[in-house]
Amino acid sequence: MTWQVGDRSEGRTKRTLAAWQPPAEAEFKGFYGTADGRGGVAIIEVDSAATLACTTAPWTPRLDFTVTPILSIEEGSATSGEGIAFLESVA
């Protein structure tokens, strides 16, 4: 997941930082802020899209999120191989 900060005023930033707590249902594997202070990146493991939505919902008034699911390279390669096999079987 990546995010961009909307309102970067001092008061808004202080309030956001004071209120943030990682939710118990989401396991943060990596959590990074950009050097320019305009956003960040998090790698989060969740059990469902609903859990992810609950993780971001409190912050949507302040942050613009982009969520991209990822797979291990092994899973992604296997999935790609299955897709190619399917296409070859119907071509």
Secondary structure, DSSP 8 states (H G I E B T S, - for coil): -EEEES---HHHHHHHHHH----TTSEEEEEEE-TTSSEEEEEEE-SSHHHHHHHHGGGTTTEEEE------HHHHHHHHHHHHHHHHHH-
